Amino acid sequence: MSSTPHQASARARANIALAKYWGKLDAELNLPAVPSISMTLDPLVTETTVEFRSDLAADELLLNGERALDVEIKRATQLFDRVRAESGVTLRARASSKNHFPTASGLASSASGFAALAAAARAAAGLAFDAARTSALARRSSASAARSVYGGYVELPAGRAGDDALGARVLFPPEHFALSIVVAVTAEGRKSVGSTDGMTHTRDTSPYYEAWVSAAPALAREVSEGLAVRDLGRIGRAMEQSTLAMHACGLAAGPGLLYWQPATLGAFARVRELRGEGLEVYATMDAGPHVKALCLASDAAAVAAALGKVPGVLRTLLATPGPGVEVF
């Protein structure tokens, strides 16, 4: 490989897990303990550019124009090291990433971020695009990032011991089911406990953790089967149970993980009120304060208007099933 810069860019979208991922089978390989199913969200986009350069003494990472945290740079370097090992490139990398939505607050910015970083790094190193390899590479940094490599409705199976090739797979393309996600943004800034630390703490201290791991596969199957027949009610009921079971597991940890804000509870309750009023809509949350409401695309405007009036909701975002990672 020559010593001149090698550059590529990639665009990836956040995703929302309809059946939740929470817990690691193997922390070293970052293998999930449970299966998860997600919807890739357009337009919640991260754009990332990677250069391998001869004038760098260490890897660099800029996030939204600022130097990333040391822990984020460490995770990026680990990803670059895997790309260097596969490609034979020995140069250090400079990466610049921009999120077009709130960062590190429960909107899956690590998913879109590492999916875009994995795709851009592989391309910059001269490796041909391979969705399966990109998904597995992204998973090592953020398990949910494996899903953001693909568009539409995506499954990441539970890990198996030693399976470092684990990646996500497409269940259905974006056009399979015209659903929307309305995001009720309830806070700004970084969440106090990141997902990785939260999972470890939950596994180590929550008396509900094993029950969660046992229950999660059946909920994922229910979501998958509901998607197959385009049954929003079936999907939504399993999704809400998966969400609340995941958060109950974290709440029972010692000390408990409380990602909810007062507006979170208000928005979640409003979704249930809307359902009682005859509007088919269901709520979910990741490890963060925002509520995501799943509904038919035709109902999204009404849901957004209702959630926008909940006290403490700062704004609403509208997302639809989007495409997978794009390299340019």
Beta strands, then each sheet from edge to edge (+ up, - down):
strand 1: 6-19
strand 2: 24-26
strand 3: 31-32
strand 4: 36-53
strand 5: 60-63
strand 6: 66-67
strand 7: 92-99
strand 8: 153-156
strand 9: 169-172
strand 10: 179-185
strand 11: 281-284
strand 12: 291-296
strand 13: 315-321
strand 14: 326-327
sheet 1: 6+ 5- 7- 4+ 1- 14+
sheet 2: 2+ 3-
sheet 3: 6+ 5- 7- 4+ 8- 9+
sheet 4: 6+ 5- 7- 4+ 13- 10+ 12- 11+
end
